[in-house]
Amino acid sequence: MTLQEQFDQAFADSKKLPERPDNMTLLRIYALYKQATEGDTQGERPGFSDMVGRFKWDAWDALRGTSQEDAMQKYVDLIDELKG
């Protein structure tokens, strides 16, 4: 199975985890997904009126410079870990 296939399967599996991850883990899942699919953050950081957007952008921006393949692998590993 290719890394892309594993990533696609992990994305599908992320929607049916046995329990909802905590907020920090959800941010990590989001950030790894965005880094894997879009690469480094683009545009400006959301303003103070959009706190959720800021947290998501900051989590994604923390992965700046991580290759898309590395982010895919980390996403797959994290989802596998959460599946138990």
Helices and strands as residue ranges (DSSP letters): H 3-14, H 23-38, H 51-61, H 68-83
